[in-house]
Amino acid sequence: YQRRVHGDTFNYLNFFQILAMAQKVVTNNDVEVTKQDQDNINKFSKLNALLYEKRMELAEKREVLEQLQDALTEIDLADDENNIRVRLADCFFRTNADNSREIVEERTKALTEDVAQITAVIQNTQESCLLYTSPSPRDS
């Protein structure tokens, strides 16, 4: 199962595919899984879930940033600079181009900061995931 979000393609395995792969590994290799191995598997699973959530959140924020850039363009092209409708939560109100531009720029700045934070979390999480995917001493 693949999902394409904002230019990125994400691959997903459903729960049953993961379970089947895990059972195949256990039955074919008869490898003993220690408590430490299981703890590492659990940590990796949690980190991988966090990574998925953050990637989806990042894609959504980037999409909103794109929409805000389009809004700035529309404000610049507006014929009637004193009659621009702006949506705030569930309400619309009319304002002039300068106020509209200021609102959009503030929102853009806040979202840009959010994107930077999410990107940092993704990088840290990916580095942490590598700790649990590198070969164990038993594999050598």
Sequence and secondary structure as in RCSB ss.txt:
>XXXX:A:sequence
YQRRVHGDTFNYLNFFQILAMAQKVVTNNDVEVTKQDQDNINKFSKLNALLYEKRMELAEKREVLEQLQDALTEI
DLADDENNIRVRLADCFFRTNADNSREIVEERTKALTEDVAQITAVIQNTQESCLLYTSPSPRDS
>XXXX:A:secstr
 EEEETTEEEE   HHHHHHHHHHHHHHH     HHHHHHHHHHHHHHHHHHHHHHHHHHHHHHHHHHHHHHHHH
HH S TT EEEEETTEEEEE HHHHHHHHHHHHHHHHHHHHHHHHHHHHHHHHHHHHHS  GGG 
